[in-house]
Amino acid sequence: MKTEGTVRVTFVESQSEVPIVKFSRNGREMYGLVDTGSESTLFDDSVVDDGTIPCVDGMDTEMNLVGMNGSTGRRPMRGVSAYVDMDGNRVKVAGLSTDLSPFSNHLADTYGENLKIDAVFGSDILSWYGAKIDFANREIVLNYDLSGKQ
């Protein structure tokens, strides 16, 4: 397995200009919204509850979240970490779990988009991988190093 390099992840076709990528784990296909304004990567409770994205003991916390509509609230969240497949590449992701149905609902209501959002890839993951969002080519470019040097 390659331990370092560049991963190009193509945006899925969508009605919106919002960058959405497809990823999978253990054969389950999921969709992630790329959000540079999110400080943390978030996974929907449903993919954590069913074991697709595993919890990490000792990483549970509570956070104040600002939703897409500006609402705020303090929520308990579980820490999660996993390797996922993105366009045929193994990529390590970590974050917190919460209810992401408001993202899916917003895309449906605003753009007629019928995708269930399973993750929001935030600035933490984007900066970790030195990501570049290339809107012209409809892709996100991740630079990764699994050799232990990163």
Summary of the structure (lengths in Angstrom):
residues: 150
radius of gyration: 14.9
end to end distance: 16.7
largest distance: 43.7
contacts: 425
relative contact order: 0.29
helix: 15%
strand: 45%
